[in-house]
Amino acid sequence: MNIKNLFHRKRRVPVGSPDRKPQPLRIEGISPAPLTPEPDEAELAAQALLEHMTTPTKPPRGEASRHKASPSGDERGVEYYRQLADRIRQAHEAATQRTVRFVAFVEQELQKPSLPLSGPGSLGLLEAELYKRLDVIERRGGELKKRWQHCLATVIVRRMQAERTTDEKETTDSTD
Protein backbone atom coordinates (compact mmCIF):
# COMPACT_ATOMS: atom_id res chain seq x y z
CA MET A 1 0.00 0.00 0.00
CA ASN A 2 1.24 3.36 -0.95
CA ILE A 3 1.40 6.31 1.52
CA LYS A 4 -0.78 8.48 -0.73
CA ASN A 5 -3.52 5.85 -0.68
CA LEU A 6 -3.43 5.81 3.09
CA PHE A 7 -4.32 9.50 3.31
CA HIS A 8 -6.72 9.60 0.35
CA ARG A 9 -9.12 6.90 1.46
CA LYS A 10 -12.80 7.45 0.99
CA ARG A 11 -14.66 8.56 4.05
CA ARG A 12 -16.72 5.73 5.53
CA VAL A 13 -20.25 6.58 6.47
CA PRO A 14 -21.30 5.24 9.91
CA VAL A 15 -24.10 2.68 9.99
CA GLY A 16 -26.66 4.88 11.78
CA SER A 17 -25.89 7.99 9.75
CA PRO A 18 -28.71 9.61 7.72
CA ASP A 19 -26.24 9.90 4.80
CA ARG A 20 -26.09 6.12 4.48
CA LYS A 21 -28.77 4.67 2.23
CA PRO A 22 -30.23 1.27 3.05
CA GLN A 23 -29.31 -1.55 0.69
CA PRO A 24 -31.63 -4.51 0.14
CA LEU A 25 -30.34 -7.86 1.33
CA ARG A 26 -29.50 -9.95 -1.74
CA ILE A 27 -27.57 -13.06 -2.66
CA GLU A 28 -25.20 -12.59 -5.57
CA GLY A 29 -26.40 -14.23 -8.78
CA ILE A 30 -29.98 -14.69 -7.55
CA SER A 31 -32.70 -12.35 -8.72
CA PRO A 32 -35.04 -11.23 -5.93
CA ALA A 33 -38.48 -12.80 -5.75
CA PRO A 34 -41.40 -10.43 -6.31
CA LEU A 35 -42.95 -9.17 -3.11
CA THR A 36 -46.60 -10.03 -2.50
CA PRO A 37 -48.97 -8.09 -0.23
CA GLU A 38 -49.70 -11.20 1.86
CA PRO A 39 -47.42 -14.15 2.62
CA ASP A 40 -47.88 -17.13 0.32
CA GLU A 41 -48.02 -20.79 1.38
CA ALA A 42 -44.27 -21.32 1.04
CA GLU A 43 -43.51 -18.38 3.34
CA LEU A 44 -46.04 -19.54 5.92
CA ALA A 45 -44.59 -23.06 5.85
CA ALA A 46 -41.04 -21.72 6.25
CA GLN A 47 -42.13 -19.52 9.15
CA ALA A 48 -43.89 -22.43 10.87
CA LEU A 49 -40.79 -24.59 10.42
CA LEU A 50 -38.52 -21.90 11.89
CA GLU A 51 -40.85 -21.39 14.85
CA HIS A 52 -41.00 -25.14 15.44
CA MET A 53 -37.21 -25.40 15.32
CA THR A 54 -36.66 -22.48 17.72
CA THR A 55 -39.26 -23.30 20.38
CA PRO A 56 -37.96 -25.37 23.28
CA THR A 57 -39.58 -28.74 23.89
CA LYS A 58 -39.99 -28.08 27.61
CA PRO A 59 -41.14 -24.73 28.94
CA PRO A 60 -38.51 -22.96 31.07
CA ARG A 61 -38.97 -22.89 34.84
CA GLY A 62 -41.76 -20.65 35.94
CA GLU A 63 -43.25 -20.56 32.44
CA ALA A 64 -45.36 -23.70 32.82
CA SER A 65 -48.25 -21.69 34.26
CA ARG A 66 -48.37 -19.50 31.13
CA HIS A 67 -49.45 -22.42 28.98
CA LYS A 68 -52.46 -23.33 31.12
CA ALA A 69 -55.93 -22.46 29.98
CA SER A 70 -56.99 -18.95 30.91
CA PRO A 71 -58.91 -18.79 34.15
CA SER A 72 -62.52 -17.74 34.15
CA GLY A 73 -64.40 -15.07 36.05
CA ASP A 74 -63.11 -14.36 39.53
CA GLU A 75 -59.86 -16.33 39.15
CA ARG A 76 -58.26 -13.67 36.91
CA GLY A 77 -55.08 -12.50 38.47
CA VAL A 78 -51.86 -10.80 37.54
CA GLU A 79 -50.71 -13.70 35.36
CA TYR A 80 -53.88 -13.56 33.26
CA TYR A 81 -53.38 -9.88 32.50
CA ARG A 82 -49.72 -10.45 31.69
CA GLN A 83 -50.74 -13.11 29.19
CA LEU A 84 -53.37 -10.79 27.77
CA ALA A 85 -50.82 -7.98 27.40
CA ASP A 86 -48.41 -10.39 25.68
CA ARG A 87 -51.10 -11.47 23.22
CA ILE A 88 -52.00 -7.84 22.47
CA ARG A 89 -48.33 -6.96 21.98
CA GLN A 90 -47.86 -9.94 19.63
CA ALA A 91 -50.97 -8.94 17.65
CA HIS A 92 -49.65 -5.38 17.30
CA GLU A 93 -46.27 -6.66 16.14
CA ALA A 94 -47.91 -8.97 13.59
CA ALA A 95 -50.10 -6.12 12.29
CA THR A 96 -47.03 -3.89 12.00
CA GLN A 97 -45.15 -6.57 10.07
CA ARG A 98 -48.08 -7.01 7.67
CA THR A 99 -48.26 -3.24 7.17
CA VAL A 100 -44.51 -2.93 6.53
CA ARG A 101 -44.81 -5.73 3.99
CA PHE A 102 -47.76 -4.07 2.25
CA VAL A 103 -46.03 -0.68 2.08
CA ALA A 104 -42.98 -2.39 0.54
CA PHE A 105 -45.29 -4.12 -1.95
CA VAL A 106 -46.89 -0.80 -2.91
CA GLU A 107 -43.45 0.76 -3.34
CA GLN A 108 -42.56 -2.12 -5.65
CA GLU A 109 -45.78 -1.71 -7.64
CA LEU A 110 -45.28 2.04 -7.99
CA GLN A 111 -41.99 1.41 -9.77
CA LYS A 112 -44.03 0.09 -12.70
CA PRO A 113 -44.62 2.84 -15.28
CA SER A 114 -48.39 2.42 -15.50
CA LEU A 115 -51.02 0.80 -13.33
CA PRO A 116 -54.70 0.31 -14.24
CA LEU A 117 -57.42 2.44 -12.64
CA SER A 118 -59.61 -0.53 -11.71
CA GLY A 119 -59.23 -4.23 -11.23
CA PRO A 120 -56.62 -6.24 -9.31
CA GLY A 121 -53.39 -4.34 -8.72
CA SER A 122 -55.12 -1.08 -9.60
CA LEU A 123 -54.48 2.37 -8.23
CA GLY A 124 -57.93 2.53 -6.63
CA LEU A 125 -57.41 -0.78 -4.85
CA LEU A 126 -53.94 0.23 -3.65
CA GLU A 127 -55.34 3.48 -2.26
CA ALA A 128 -58.14 1.69 -0.41
CA GLU A 129 -55.72 -0.87 1.04
CA LEU A 130 -53.35 1.88 2.18
CA TYR A 131 -56.20 3.60 4.03
CA LYS A 132 -57.15 0.30 5.71
CA ARG A 133 -53.76 0.27 7.40
CA LEU A 134 -54.02 3.82 8.77
CA ASP A 135 -54.47 2.78 12.42
CA VAL A 136 -51.24 0.75 12.39
CA ILE A 137 -49.42 3.59 10.63
CA GLU A 138 -50.59 6.12 13.23
CA ARG A 139 -49.60 3.83 16.08
CA ARG A 140 -46.16 3.06 14.64
CA GLY A 141 -45.25 6.45 13.10
CA GLY A 142 -41.65 7.25 12.16
CA GLU A 143 -40.09 6.08 8.90
CA LEU A 144 -43.00 3.73 8.16
CA LYS A 145 -45.44 6.64 8.28
CA LYS A 146 -43.25 8.68 5.90
CA ARG A 147 -43.08 5.77 3.44
CA TRP A 148 -46.84 5.23 3.71
CA GLN A 149 -47.55 8.92 3.10
CA HIS A 150 -45.25 8.94 0.08
CA CYS A 151 -46.96 5.85 -1.36
CA LEU A 152 -50.42 7.29 -0.75
CA ALA A 153 -49.52 10.62 -2.34
CA THR A 154 -48.00 8.90 -5.37
CA VAL A 155 -51.05 6.65 -5.80
CA ILE A 156 -53.46 9.60 -5.56
CA VAL A 157 -51.48 11.70 -8.04
CA ARG A 158 -51.21 8.83 -10.52
CA ARG A 159 -54.92 8.04 -10.18
CA MET A 160 -55.85 11.68 -10.79
CA GLN A 161 -53.56 11.84 -13.83
CA ALA A 162 -54.98 8.61 -15.22
CA GLU A 163 -58.55 9.82 -14.72
CA ARG A 164 -57.72 13.11 -16.40
CA THR A 165 -56.24 11.36 -19.45
CA THR A 166 -59.24 9.03 -19.76
CA ASP A 167 -61.61 12.02 -19.52
CA GLU A 168 -59.63 13.82 -22.23
CA LYS A 169 -59.76 10.75 -24.47
CA GLU A 170 -63.53 10.46 -23.99
CA THR A 171 -64.11 14.11 -24.86
CA THR A 172 -61.95 13.91 -27.99
CA ASP A 173 -63.70 10.70 -29.06
CA SER A 174 -67.15 12.23 -28.57
CA THR A 175 -66.30 15.34 -30.61
CA ASP A 176 -65.08 13.30 -33.60
N, C-alpha and C positions, 0 to 999 in steps of 0.2 A: 504494500500500500504506500502510496506516495504521500508526502506531507501536505501537498496542496489539497488532495482529496480529503484529508482529515479535517481541514478547516472549511471546506466547501460542501459539506454534507447537507442534504435537504433537512429542513426542520421537520421533526416528527410531531404530529398532532396528537395530544393526549386522548385517551379513549373517551372520556366524558366531555370533551370539548364540543361546543356548538359548531365549530368549524369542520369537524369530522362528520362525513356523511355515512349513514348506515349502508352496509353492503349485504345483499341477500346471501344466505348460506347456500352454497352450491358445491357439487362434486364435479371435478374437472371431467369433461368428456360426456357428461350426462345432461340432457336438456331437462329443464324443470317441468314438472307435471302442471297442467293447468289447475288453477285454484277453483274450487267449487264453493257455493255459498253455504252448503251444509256438508258434513262429513259423509263420505260414501261408505259402503259396506267394508271395503278393505281397510279403511282408516279405523273404523269402529272395532274391527277384529284385531288390528294391531294394538289399539289402545287397551282392549280387554286383555290381550296377552301380556302386555307390559304391566298392567295393574296386577294380574295374577302372579307374575313372576316377582314383583316387588313387595307384595303383601306377605307378612310373616304367617306361618302356619298356626302358631300359638299367639294369642294376644299377650302383650307385655304385662307385667305385674301391675295391678291396679286398673287395668283397662278392661278386665273381664266384665265388669258391671256395665260398661258402655254398650255392650252387644246384647244386653237383655232387652226384652220387649218393654216398650215405654209404659210406665205406670199409669193408672187411670185415676181420675178424680182427685181425691184428697191426698193420694200418695205422691203427688208431684213435689219434688224437692229441688235442691240445687243442681243435682246431676241431670235431671230432666231438662232444665233450662239451659244447661251447658250443651247438652246434645242438640237441643233446638237451635241454639245460636250457631253451633257448628254446621248444622244442616243449612241454615239460612246463609251462612258465609260461603259454603260450598256452592249453593245455588247461585249466589251473586258472582262467584268466580267463574262458574260455567257460563252464565249469561254474558259476562264480559268477554270470555274467550270466543263465544259464538259471534259477538258483535265485532270484535277485532277481526275475526275471519271474514265476516261479511264486508266490512269496510275495505279490507285488502282485496276481496273479490271485486268490489265496485271499482276500486282503483285500477285493477287489471282490465275490467271491461271498458273503462273510460279511455284506455290507451288505443282501443279500436277506433278507426276514423269515423265510422258512422254506426249508429244503433237505431233500430226501428222505434217508432212512436208507440206502437201497441204490440201485444203478443209477448211470448216468453223472451226474457233478456232485453225487454224494451226500456226506454227511458222512464215511462210512466210507472212501470212496475218497480224499477230501481228506486225511484223517488218515494213510492209508497213504503217499500221495505226499509228505506233509510229512516223514514219517520216512525216506523214501528219500533225502532231501537232507540228512540229519543230518551226514554227513562234511564237506560243503561249509560248512555252517553253523558247525560247530566250528572249521574252519580259518579262516574269515573273521571270525567273532565280531562284536563291536560292535553297531551299530544293526540290522544285518540279523538277528543272533541274537535281539535283543529283539523285533523284528517277528515272526519265526518262532515264538518262544515264545508270543507273544500270540495268533497265529493258531491254534497247536496247542491252547492252553488253551481258546479260544473254541469250536473244533471239538469238543473232548472234552466240554465242558459242554453244548453243544447236542445232541450225540449222546446223552448220558446223559438229558437232559430229554426228548428225543423217544422214547427207549426206555421211559422211565417212563410217558409218556402212552399209548403203545401198549399197555403191560402193563395199565394201569388200564382202558383201553377193553376189552381182552380179558376182564378179570375181571368187569367190569360186564355185558358181553354174555353171559358164561357163567352168571351168576346169574339172568338174566332168563328 
